[in-house]
């Protein structure tokens, strides 16, 4: 697993959820059309990497909860910096987009609660 892979999963998931909250069903992200399945796959991979006993990055760092949250916050900041104030929904800690990637990877079964 690479840090770039973790960041890509976070970015795809956050970008798609933000677009979905605006009413867009599929959205181009990094020159690919992404949809709900993409966000779910990204989140599932993150869930597995956090829990796997050998869930280490290529540089040897363990994919810990602290590292995950740090990378999530950095990717969220990139998304917010790239967003226009008018066209994007607020992705603060209280919104569903971030909540989906903050809480689900830490649930025992990895399932989203509605």
N, C-alpha and C positions, 0 to 999 in steps of 0.2 A: 504494500500500500504506500502511496506517495502523498505528500502534503498537497501537491497539485491536484491529485484525485479527490482528496477530501474537500478541498476548496471548490472544485468543479461541482461535486454533488451538492454542496451548500448553495452555490451560486445558481445552479439550475433549479433547485427546489424553491429557493426564495423568489427568483425571478418569475417562475411559473405561478406560484401562489399569489404573488402580487398582481399578475396579469389576470388570473382567474377572479380575484376579488373585484377587478374592474369589469368583469363580464366577458373576458376573452377565453375561448375554449382551448385554443392551441396558439402558441406564440413562438416566433423565431428567437432562439437564444444561441449565441455563438455559431451562427449560420446553420443551425439545425432546428427543425420544427419539434417543439417539446409540448407535452400534454400532461394530463393527470398521471398517467402511468410513469412518465419520466420522473415526476416529483416523488411518487411512491417508491420507485426503484432507488432513487437517490437516498431517500430517508431510510429505506431498509438496509442499504449497504452501510450507511453510517451507524445504524443500530448494531449491525453485526460486528463492525470494526471496533466499536467501543467495548463490546462484550467478549470478543474472542481472546483467549488466553495469550495468543501470539499477535494481538492487534497492535503491531508496532509500525511506525513509519520507516521508510528506507534508511533514515539516519539513526534508527534505534530508539527514538522516543516512543513511549507508550501512548496510545490514543486514549488518554485519560479524560475525565469529565472536564477538568480545568483546561486542557489543551483544546478540546472540542469547543467549549464556550468561547475561548479566545479567538479561534479561527472563525466561529460563527459571527462574533461581534465585528471582526475585521471585514468579512465578506458583506455583512449588512451595511457597514459604513461605506464600502465601495459602491454598493447599490444605491444608497441614499445620496452619495456624492454625484453619481451619474444621473440621478433623476431630476427632472424639472419639478419645481414645487407644485405646479398645477396638475401635471399629468400622472403623478404617482400617489398612491395611498401611503399614509404615514406607516412606516415599518418599525415603530418603536416597540418596546418590550411588551406592550399591552395588546398588540394586534395578532390576529390568527396566523399570519404568515410566519412571524418569528416564533410564536407559540408552538406551531407544528414542528419546528425544528429544534426547539428548546426542550420540550417535554417528551415527545414520542421516543426519541432515541434512548431515553433513560427509563422507560417503562419496561417492566420485566418481560412482557410478551411482545413489545414493539407495536402494539395496536393503538390506533388513534381512537380516542374517546370522544363521542359526540354528546 
